């Protein structure tokens, strides 16, 4: 039995402790917003927050997440999360949408720690998230606008 704290809720799952967190979220807890991409932690599609930091759920054994705060796209809230989600809509970021949960989670983690990121900060934070549709310019613009809103600019 593995105890998890997901989106503020305590959960118990009976799984092999080496099972990747992604499959526990999707198959055992029906939190399907986190997507499978490459299975190797390279594309960022499966990004969740673990203790407030972006983590790749496809390569993270569930045992490594036990006892830590896990946040999925379904539980993303707070000023940074809401600013990012609003900016994503305003900039019409998604095309196919497949990678967007991971993109949003990485962007929110960046803005939770830095409400005035430079373009380099944005590129560095998002470098592990791939977009098949290549909406990178819209992603950068949305993050910049979300940061401005967090600072009280651009209202």
PyMOL commands that set and color helices and strands:
alter all, ss='L'
color gray80, all
select helices_A, chain A and resi 21-28+62-65+73-75+78-90+100-113+119-126+136-150
alter helices_A, ss='H'
color red, helices_A
select strands_A, chain A and resi 2-6+9-13+47-50+53-56+69-71
alter strands_A, ss='S'
color yellow, strands_A
deselect
rebuild
show_as cartoon
